[in-house]
C-alpha cells in the first residue's frame, strides 16, 4: 500500500475547555490541491496552523512521508504558509519581497536572482518587479504573496483564505490562476476557506469541518452530489429541505404526497427525516417520479439562470428551482404564476431531521 504523503492522525487541539479540533484524521496526497472547508469556528484554521507548526498539538500526530513533524519548529518544516493578509513589506519592491525568504536562508545572490526572475515570469509580473505593494492591484499583491511562498520551493504550501480580500470577479479569476500555478509547480496545496464555490472550483478533494470535527472528505462532485449529512447538504450549494415521514411504502410529505427516494444513508427507526433536492434537479413538467406544483413568489436573476422561489404544499419554506435562460425564454416565469415541476427519486436525498 502506498504511504500517504501528508498524514493527520487523530489530531486534537484544546484551548482550555474549548475543543478547537477534535480527533481529525485524514491523508493528503502528493501534488494534491486539498481544501479544508467550514464556517467560522469549525477548526479549519487551527488545523492549518498546526500543520504549519504555529500551534502545538494537544494529542495526535502529523506525518510527512511517514516521518512525524509534529515537534518540528515552523522554520524546520518543508512547509510554507501564505497568510490571508498577504503581509507584504510596504517599503520593499516586488522583487525584494519575493527574495526576502531566500535572503534569510542565506542562499547565494546569483541563485536568489535566478529564482526570483523565474517566478516573476510564472506569475506574469516581471515588468512590475520594481514597484512597491501600494502600487499594485489586489490581484497583483495576491500573486506576489503567492510567489514569495512558492520561491522557497516548499513540499507543502498552506493557504489561509487566500482570496478573501478580492472582489468577486477577481476572486473567480484567481481561483483558476491558483489551480494553474499548483499544477505547474507540482506542490501540494492545502487551502482553508469558508467559500463553498471556491473549494468546488479549485480543490481536487474537500474536507468539510464542523465544530472541530471532520464530517466528510471527497471530490467536489462527491461532496455536492452525495452529501454525507444534512449539514454538508445545506452548507455546500443550495438545497431544498422537505419534512417527510416514513411510511410502509417509503416517504410522504406533510400534505400526504408520496416522495420517491433511494436513501443512501442508514436512517433511525421511527425517527423524523427530511427529503432534500437540489434546485437544478427540478425540471418543468411531470416527467419525474416526484411532482410539485407551486406559485412563484420571487425570481432571482443570475444571468445564465433564474432561481424561482415557489410556495408549495410540501413545505412551509419556499421551494427553490433553478431554470436555465433557455427554459425562461420558453416558459416566461412571472411572479404569481403557477408552475409544475418534477424530479427523480435518485435526486432525492434523505437525512435524519
N, C-alpha and C positions, 0 to 999 in steps of 0.2 A: 504494500500500500504506500502511495506517495506521501511523504511527510508534508504537512501544511507549512506554507511559507511563514505566515504570522498567525499564531495561535493564542487565543484568550481563553484561559481555563478557570472557570468558576471564580471570577473576579468580583470582589466586594469592596465598596468604599463607604465608610461610615463617617459622618461629621457629628459626633456626639450621638444623640438619639435618632438623627436623620440618616436613613439608608439611601444614599445617593445612587449607588449601583449595587444590585443585589443578585449575585450568582450568575453573572453573564458568562456564557461560553460560546465562542464561535471561531471559525477558521477563515482566514482571508488568504486568497491565492496570490501567487506572484504575478505581477503586472496587471492586477485587477483594479478596476475602479469601483470602490466599495463605499456605500453611503450609510451613515447612521442617521435615521430619520425619526423625529419625535417632536412633541411640543416642548415648550419651556418647562424645565424641571423634570424631564424624562430621564436624565442621567447621561445623555449622549456626549455633552461637552466634558463632563467629568471623566468619562471613559477615554475620550480623546487625550485629555491631559495626562492620564495615567500611561497611555501609550507613548506620549512624548517624554515622560519622566518628571513632569511638573507636579504630579500628585502621587503620593505613595499608595500602595495597595493595603487595604485592611486585611484582605485574605485573597488567595488565589495566585495565579502566575501568568506572565506574558512571555511567550517564547518566539524568537525569530530564528527560523530554520532549525528548530529543535533546541536552541540554547536560550536559557532564561535571561531576559534583560530587565526583569523587574527591579533589581537592585542597582542597575547602572545609572550613573548620573546622566542628565539630558545631553550634555556635550560629548558623552562617550557612546551614545547610541547612533546607529546609521539611519537616523530619523530626523526629519525637519518639519517644523510646524509653521504654517502660514497663518498669521493672525487675521481676525476679521477687520481690524482697523488698518491693516497693511503696515503700519509702524515704520514708514519710510523716514529717513533722516532729511529734514527740510533744507539743511544747509549743504547737502551733497548733491552732485549731479546724478542722473540716471545711472551712468556707468559706475560711479563710485558707490552708490547704493548697492548695486549688484555685486561689486567686487569686495564689499566690506567683510563678508564672512570668510572669503578666501584669504584676505589680508590677515584676519585674526588667526587663521590656520598657518600663517607664515609660508604660504606657497611662493615659489619663485615668481618674480614680477612678470617675466615673459609668459609663464603658464597662466597667470591671472588674466593678463591682457588677452591671451588667446581664447580662454574660456568665456570671458565677458563678451568679446566680439562675436563669438559663435552663438551665444544665447540671445544677443541683441538681434541677430538675423532671424533666429527662430521666432521670437516674439514680435518681429517686424517693427522694431523701434530704433534701428541703427541710426537714422537721421536725427533722432531726439536724444542721443547719448549725452549731450552736454547740457540738457535742460535740467532745472530743479523741479521737484514734485509739484510745486504750486503752479507750474506752467503746463501741467498735463491734465488731461480729462480724467474722469473717474475710471474709465476702462483702461486707459494707459497706465494709471497708477496701479491698478489691479495687476496688470501684466508685469510691471516692474517688480512688485512684491512676489509674484509667482516666479519670475526669473531669479530673484535673489535666493529663493528657496531651492530652485532646481539646479543652479550653477554649482552647488556643492555636491551634486550627484548623490543624493541620499537613496537608500534602499526603499524607504517608505516616506511619502510626503503626506502630512496631515493638514487638512484644510478646515478651519473653523468658520462656518458661514461665509465662504469666500466672496459671494456675490451679493451679500445683504445690503451693501451701501450703494448699489447701482439701480438705475431706473429700470422699468420692466423691459423695454426694448433692448437696452444694452445688456441686461441680465440674460436675455434669451440668446443674444449673440455670443456672450462669453461662456455660456454653457457648452456650446459646440466648440469654442476655442479651447476650453479646458480638456474636452474629450480628445481633440486633435493633439494637443501637447502631451497628454498622458500616453496616447498611442505612439507618438513619435519618440518619446524618451524611454518608454518601456518601464516606467516606475510604478510601483503600487501606490495608488491614491486612496486615502481614506478621508472622506468628506463628511462633516457634520452639517446638517441642515434641518430646518423645520418646514421647508418649502417642498411639498409633495411633488409638484411639477418638476422642480429642479432635480430631485432624486430620480424620477422616472426617466427624464431625458438623459442624464449623464451616467448613471451607475450601471455596471454590469450586474451587481446584486445589491439588495437593500436589506438592512436590518431595522425593523420597527421597534422602538423602545417606548415604554410607558412606566412611570413611577420606578425607574431604576432597573426594570426587568426587560428581558428580551421577549417580544411577543411572536415575531415571525421573521424568517430570513428567506429570501427568494429573489428571482429575477424580477425586473419591473413588471413584466407580463403576469407572472405568478402572483405577485403582490396585488395587482389591480384586478385580475380576473378571478383569482381564487383566494380571497382574504381569509385568514385563519381565525378571525374573531370579529365580533361586531365592532369593536374599537378600530381595528385595521380597516374594515369596510367603510367606516364613517370618516376616518382620518385621511384616507387616500382617495381622492376624487369625490364626486357627488354620488350619493346613494339614496334611494327611496326606501324607507322602512315602513312595513305594513304589519300591524299587530294581527297575529293569526292564532288559531287554536288547533291542536292536533285532533283529528277525527279518525274514525275507523278506516276511512279511505284515504286519508292524507292530511290536508290542512284546509282551513276555512277562514276567510276574513271576518271582520266584526259584523258585517251585514249578511253573513251566511254564504257569500260567494266562495266557491271552491277555488283553491290556489294549487296549481300543479307545480311540483318542485321535485328535484332529485338531490336531497341533502347529502353533502359530502362530509359533514361533521357529526359525531355522536351527539345525541340530544338527551337531556334528562327526562326520565319517565314522568309524565304528568306535569312537566314544567312549562311555564309560559315561553312562547317563542315569537320571533318576528321573521317575516319574509323580507328579503332585500333584493332590489333590482336596480341596475344602473340606468340612468336616463336614456343613454344611446341605444339600449336594448328594446325600448318601447318603439313599436312601429305602427304607423297609421293602418287601420283595418282590423280584421278579426282573424288573421291567419294563424296567430299564435295560440298556445293552449290556454293562456290567461288573457282575459279581455277586461278592459276598464273603460268606462265612459265618464268623461269629465268636462266640466265647464271651465274654460280658460279664464283665469283671474289676473294673470300678469304674463308679459312677454319680455324676456331679456335678450337683446340683440347682441351677438358676438361676432358678427361679420360672416364667418364661414357657416355658422349655425345659429339657431334660436333655442332658448330654453323656455318651454311652456310650463307655467305653473297652473295646475288644474285642481279644482275642488272635485272630489270623488266620494263615493260611499264606502271606499275601502279603508280610509284613514282620516283622522281629524286634520293632520297636516297636509298641505298641498302635495300632490304627486307631480314630480318634475319629469318632463320628457324632452329629449333633445331632437330637434328637427333640422335637417340639412337645409341649406339655401335652396336647393332644387325642389325639395318637398314643400318648402314655404311658398315658392313660386306657383306650385301646382294647387296647393290646398288653401292658401291665403288665410292663415290663422288670424283671428281677431279676438280681442277681449270680449267675453260674454258668449262666445260661440262654443257649442258642444262638439267634442271630437271623440272618436272611438279609437283606442289604441290597444295593442296586444303584445305579448312577449312569450317566449318559450319556457318550458319547465326547466331546461338546462341553464337558463339565465336567472333562475330564482335561487338565491342563497337563503338558507335557513339558519338562524342563530338563536341561542338562548336569550331570552329577553332580559 
